[in-house]
């Protein structure tokens, strides 16, 4: 099928836009946030100001919801932003450099004005890069993300340092910023058809920028090597031991830290062997190795009255082989595993535990169960809590591989003691302990995961076995870094109207004439992601819409068909998963 481009900038503009969308989606997936809701627009503004040109502003895609009129008036807003910016008052001794820098400042102001226009028109939150000349147009790339992503992503509060220099506020911000930079560079090429960036390069650049922003907020002026230095530190053993410890990132002589031991000769972060040796003097919950991002200069700790809004002190915790975290206050900002940054795994919330136990057990004391889980997570070693609807019977059955106790609630001190031994803690739905040091049994299951540890797989085997026998249980897996995972990992409940709206949207897009393949597949992927919740009637309708879609594309001249596996009804689905 051939499609004429009315708002023409260059021949491959749809291909380039779709490649940017793919890059955004893959980068977000790499850091742990899968979404099909991001959008990309290419906005071209005629560079030569031809008053007779039919398209002074071009939008890609041109079939809405954004239209050129939505961008009208951005020039005036950009001029205001430039005038009010401190950059407008900067002067450079070299005349040519002065012209080039102020053109850059005006471009950034115009990008900000376009971003404001998009944010007022569309539901996403937009980021707009600097323009690149393509043919007769200055082309801006705009990336829109769902508000959900930006609201839930751990991020820095400051947008600038010294009220001037931009800050990379999160890993997500770093991804978008890096992709926009690559877009500006790629658009310089003749007839660019694809962005062509490696996802791993994008995520690592985002990680470097994020860590450097943390360094900048502390007041230090160096620290560009810190991200890579920490990766080397976390993978370097010392006397065959895996590194575990912490660093405190702040400027030297920071008023919010206490230096208890100062090195006469600081160690550069690039000296991995010396830095790794010094890491042995630190601990995760005690004294930390002090660094300004470039040098380690002593041991110390953060003051208890540290004002978190200042964002001037950050903690870096090395938790295992190749793994480290960037933390501010109580907020885990980023997790890096063997050089690959990603969003910290979301902590289990009490609402999720309440929902799960309520669905499986009916009556339960979620507050007591949550307190047990929280207390167990404070220990420096992992454990498991098994909540069983027949805890007394399970304690008797597993008595030969457990220590049975008189049923009772555990104090906080007792939890720390009983989780210090191997094995799980067996409790009933109201939080009474029936056994400790429980070695779980169970037959091998296809639901196991060889990439996960022994706790996870033993929990999966146990659940598969007791579910087969009609029992019900929930397992809380507490890892060494304090994370709490919940098994079984049942799909969360969603609103019935949300599910129905996805199918209705697909139905509407499928009726467009002519066929809009891109919009159809975006709508289909959203339905596919929620296919677990579809009724049999909805599954049949979606499959029929897919078949009709390809019949119409063939009738319109399409010669290639992609065969996809039809959706099927999930046997585990029932009305318990829907909220009316």
N, C-alpha and C positions, 0 to 999 in steps of 0.2 A: 504494500500500500504506500502511496506517495502523498505527502502532505505539503501544501504550499505554505511558506512562512510569510505572513503579511507584514509583521513587524520585524523586518529583516536587518540583522546586524552582521552575521556571517553564516555560512551554510551549515555549520556543525553546532550551532548554538543549542539545539535540544539535546544532542549527544553529550555535550560538555556539561550541561546542567544536570542530566541524569547521572553522569559519572561523579559529580560533586555530591549529589544525594546519596549515592552508594558509598562514597568515602566517609560521609558523616555517619551513616548507619553502621558501617563496619567498625569505625573507631569507637562509637558509643558501645557497641556490643563487646569490643575488646576490653573495655574498662568495666563492664558488668551492667550496662543499662541497655537492654534491647527495646527499641521502639521503632515503629514504622510511621510515627507521626511528625517527624522532622520534614521541613520543606526547604526548597532552594529556589530563589528567583535570580535571574540576571536582568539588571536594569541598565539600559543604554541611554545616555543623554548625548544628543547630537553635539559634536565638538565644534563644528564650524559655524553654528548658529544660523543656518540657512532658513530664512523665514518661509520659503516656499516648499520646504521638504514636508511630505505628507506625514512623516513619523518623527517629530522632534524628540519624542521619548518612546523607547521600545521596551516591552516586557516579555520575558521568556519564563514560563509558558504564557501564551497570549490568549488562552481560552478561560481566563479568570482563575480565582475571584479578583485578582489585582488587575487594574486597568491603568493606562497612562495618566488619566485625570487624577488618580490618587497620589501621584508624585508631583503634580503641579503645585507651584508655590514653594518648593524646597529651596530654591535659590535664595529667596529673601530670608528664610529661616537660617540657612547656612551662613549668610553674610552676618546675621546677628550673632550666631554662635562664634564665628571667627572674631568679630569685634570684641566680644566679651571674654575671649580667651587670653590668658597671659602670654600665650605664644605669639599673638599678633604684635606684641610690643618688643619682641626679641629682634636684635639686629646683629648681623654677621659681617665681619670685616671684609670678606671676599664678596664682591658685588654679585657675581654669578651664583655663589652659594646662597646668598641672601634671597635671590629670586626663587631658586629651587626649593629652599626650605619653606618659604611662605606659601608657595604653591602647594606643597605637601600639607601645610596647616589648613589651607582652604579646602583641599580634597577631604581631609579628615572631618572638617566641619560639615561638608556636603554629605559625607557618608552618615554622620550622626543625624542630620536632618532627614535623610531618606529612612533611616532606622525609626525615627519618631513617627514618620508618616505610616510606615508599615505596622508599627505597634498599635496605632490608633485605628487601623482598618481591619487587621487580622488577629485571630486569637493567640498566635504564637508570639514568643519573645524573639526579636530579631537582632542579629549582629551583621553589620555591613562592613566590608573591607574597602580599602582604597581602590580607586579606579585604575584601569589599564586601557590604553587606546587600542581599539580593534576597528580597523577600517575608519569610518567616519564617526564612530561612537566612542565615548568614554564609558566603559562597562564596569558596573559595580556588581559584586557577588553578595547576595544577602542570604544568610542561613537563619531559618526560624526553628526554634525548639519549643516543644510543649512546656507550658509553665510548670507542669508537674516535675519535670526533670530539674529545673533550676530551683524549685522550692524545696526539693528533697535532697539535693546534692549538698554534702558538707562543703562549706565555703567560707572564705574570709569576709569580714565585714567591710574592711577598707576597700575602696575602689581605686585609690591613688596613694602614693607616698609623697609626703611633703606637699599635699594638696595639688600635685602636678603630674607626677609620673604614673602612668597606668599600672595597675596590679592585675596579675593573673589570679583570679579569685578562687578557682577550683580546677580540678582536672577537666571538667566539661568545658569551662571557659578556655582552658589551654588548648583543647582539641579544636574548638571552633576557630580560635585565633590562628593556630598553625595552618589549618585548611584554608582559611582566607588568605594567608600569606602565599601559600602554594598556588592558589587561584590567580592572584595578581601576577605571579611569575610566569605561570603557564600561558596566560592570555597574551603574553608577548610573542609567543611562537606563531608561525603562520598557520592559519586555519586550525586552531586548537580544537580537537574532538574529544579529548579525555584528560582528566586531571592526572592520572597515572602516579599516585603516591602510594607508598607502602604503609599499611596500617601501623605496623610496629614502629616505623619512623615517626609517624604522627603522634602516637601515644607517648613515646619517649621524649619527644620535643615538648609535649604538654607537661610531662613530669618535671623536666628540667626547668621550664618556665615557672611552674607552680612553686617548686622549692626555692628558686631564685627570688620569687616574690616574698616568700616567708623571710628569707635572709634580708631583703631590702626593708621589710617592715620592722625588723629589729634595730635598724639604724646602721647596720654594717654596709660597706660600699663594695665588698667583694663577695665571694661565694659562688661564682659561676661554675666551679668544679664539684660542688657538694653532691649533687645528685649522682654522678658517676662514681665519686669517691665512696659514697655510702653503699652503692651496689658492690664495689670491690670489697669493702669492709665486711659486708654481710656474708660473702661467699668465701672468705679467707679463714681457715681453721687456725687455732693456736694450740700446739701440742696435741693435735688430733681432736680438739674439742670444737664444737660448733659455737659460734659467737652468740651470746645472749647478754644484753646490757642496754644502756641508754645514753643518749647525748642530750644536752640542753643547749639549744640554739639561742644565743642572745649576744648583743655586743659586749665587749669587755668593759668591766666596771658598770654593768647594768644595775640600776637601783633596785630591780625586782629579783635579783639572784644573790645568793651567798656563796662566795668562793671559799671552800674549806681547805683546799690544798692547791697551791699555785706552782706551776712548772716554771723554772728559771729559763728554760729553753723550750718554747712552745713547739708542737709537732704539726707540720703541714698536713692537711687532710689527704694530700696526694701520696704521703708516705704510709702506704697501706699496712705494712708489717708493723711499724711502730704504733700506728693508730689501733690496730687490732690488739696489740699487747696491752695498750692502755685501756681498751674496752673491758678487759678482765677486772679492772679496779672499780667498775660501775655495776649497778644493779637496776632492775626494772622499777623497783619501788623504793630505792634508797638514793644514794649519791649518784649523780650523773657526771659524765665527762662533759666539761664546758667547751663550747666552740663558738666562734663568731662566723662560721661558714667557710673560713679559710684555714684557721689554725685551731688546734685543741690546746688550751692553755691551763687546764686544771680540773679539779673536781669540785662539785658544789650542788646546790639544790635551789629550787624556786621558793620564794617567800610565800607564806600562807596568805598574805594580803595582796597577792598579785592582782592588779586590775585587768581582767580579761579583755575589756573593750580596747585596751591599748594595743593588743596583738604585737607585743614586743618580745615575748618569750615563747619558744616552741620546743616540744619534746620529740626526740627521734628515738624510737624503741626498736632495737634489733631483737626479733622474737625467735629466730631460728635460721637454719641454713638458707641463705639467699633472701631472707624475708625481713623487711623493716617497715615501720609505719611513721608517718608524720602526724603529730597530735598537737592540738592547742586546747588547753584547759581540759574539759571532758569530751571534746569533740575529736573523733578520729577523722582526719582530713583525707588521707591517702594511704593505700597499702601497696607496696612494691615487692614483687616476687621475681627474683632473678632478672632484675632490670626492667620488668614489665609492670608499669603502674596500673592500678585499677581502683575503683571506688571501694572503700571499706565495706565489708559485708554488713548489711543492715542488722542491727541488734534485734533479737526477738522482743516483741512488745507484749505487755500483759494482755492486751486485747486479743491478740492472736492465740495466746494460751487459753484464755477464757473461752473463745469461740471453739477451739479444738476440743477441749475437755467437756464443754457443754454439749457438743454434738455427739461425743462418744459415750460419756458417762451420765449425762443428765445432771444429777446433783453432785456438786463438788465445791471445794473451798479453794478457789483460784488464788486468793490472796496468800494463803499459806503455801501453796505450791510455788507461787512466784517468789516468795521470800526464800524458799529453799534453793531455787535456781539461782537467784541473785547472790546469795551467800556462797554457794558453790563456785560461782564465777570469779569470786575474789581471790581464790586460792591460785598459787602459781603452778598448779598441775591440773590436768584434765580429769574428768570423771563423767559418770552417767547417772541420771535419775530416772528410774522406771516407775511410772504411775500405772498401776494395774487395778482393774475393777474387781479382781480377786487376789489382792495382795497376800492375804492370809494363806490361801491355797497355793499360790506360787512360792511363797516362802517355805512351805512344807515340801513341795515338789522339788525345789532346788536346794533343800537343806544340806545335802551332802557337799555342795559346792558354794556354800554361803555361810554367814554367821547370823542365825536368827536372833531377833531381839524381841522383848516384850513391846507390843505396839504402843508407840508414844510419839508425840511431837518432839522434834529436835530443836534445841537452842542454837543460836548462831555459832557459839563456840563448839558445840557438838558436831555441827555440820562440817566445820573445818577439820575436825578430828577424824570423822568416819570416812570422809572423802580422801584421806591421806593414804588409804590402802587401795590395792588393785580391786577392780570389780565395781559393780553398780550398787546404788542405794535403792532399795525397793520400798515404795510408799503406796498408800491407798489414795483415792481421790480427795480425801479431806486432809492429807498431809501427814498422816501417822506413819512412822517408819516401822517396817516389819522385818527387814534383813539388811545387812551391809556386806560389802565384799562379795557381791553376787556375781558369779561367773555365768553369763547367759548362754543358754543352749539354743539349738535350732539347726535346721537343715539348710544346706546351700540353696540360694535363690538366684534367679536371673536378675533380680533387682539390685544385686550387689554392685559395687564399684571398686575395681582394683586400684584406681587412682586415689581413693580415700583410705583412711587409716583403719586399724583393727576395731576401734570403738564403733565407727559407723557401720561396718560390715557385720559385726556381731549383733548390733541392734537390728539391722535389717533381717538377719536370719531369725532372730528371736521373734520379731513381729510377724514375719511370714508364718512361723510355726504356730503361734498362739491364735492368730486370726483364722488359720485353717481349722483349728479345734474349737472355734466359736468364742474365744476370749477377746478382750479388748484391752489395749494398753497404749500409752504414750511414752516415748523416750525422749528425754532432754539430754543432749550431748553437749557437755561443757568442755571446750578446748582449752589448751594451755594459755592462749592469749585472751581468755575471758569470753569468747564468743559462745552463744547458746544456739544450737540447732534443734529443731523440733521434728520428730518422726512419729507417725507417718506424715509426709509432706503433702497433705491433702490440698487440692485447689481451694483458694479462698472463695467465700460466697460473693456473688455479685448481684446487682439489681437486675430484675427481670427486664425492665425497660431499657437498660444498657445493652443487653444481649439483643433484644428485638430491634433496637435502633441501628445496630451494625448490619443486620440483615436488610432492614428497610433502606439503608444507604446504598448497599450493594444493588438492591432492586432498582433504585432510582438511577444509579450510574449506568446500569446495564441497559436502560431504556434510551440513553442518549443517541441521537442520530446526527452525524455518523458515529460509528463506534469510536469511543475514546479508550484505547487499550491501556494507557498509563493510569488513568483514573480508575478504570475497572480493576486492574490488578492491585492497586493500592487499597481499594475497598475490600477486595477479596482477601488480601493478606491480613487485614484487620479482623475479618470474620474467621479466617483460618486460625489465628492466634487464640481465639476464644471458642474453638470448635468443640471443646469438652462440654460446654454448656448448651449446645444446640439440641433442640428436640428432633425427633425423627422427621417430622414435617419440614422443619427448617433445613435439615441436612439435605433432604430431597430437593427442596427449592434451590438451594445454593448450587448443587450439582447440575440441576437443570439450567440455571442461569449461566454457568460456565460452558455447558454444551451449546447453548444458544449464542453465547458470545463468539465462540469459534465458528459457528455456522455463518454468522453475520460478517465476521472478518474475512472468511473465504469468499462470500458473495461480493464483498467490496474490493476483492482483488488480492487478498492475502494468499501466499503460496506456501507458507511454513506454519505448522501447528506444533505447539508444545503440549505434549501429553503429560498430564498431572494425575496423580492418584486421587480418585474421588474422596470426598470426606465421608466418614462413617460415624454412626452413632456410638458414643462411648457408653459401655454397659455400666460403668460406675456412676454415671450421672443420674441424679434424681432431684426432686424439688427442694431437698434440703440445701442445695447449693444456690438457690435463688432467693433473693430478698424482694418481697412484694412492696 
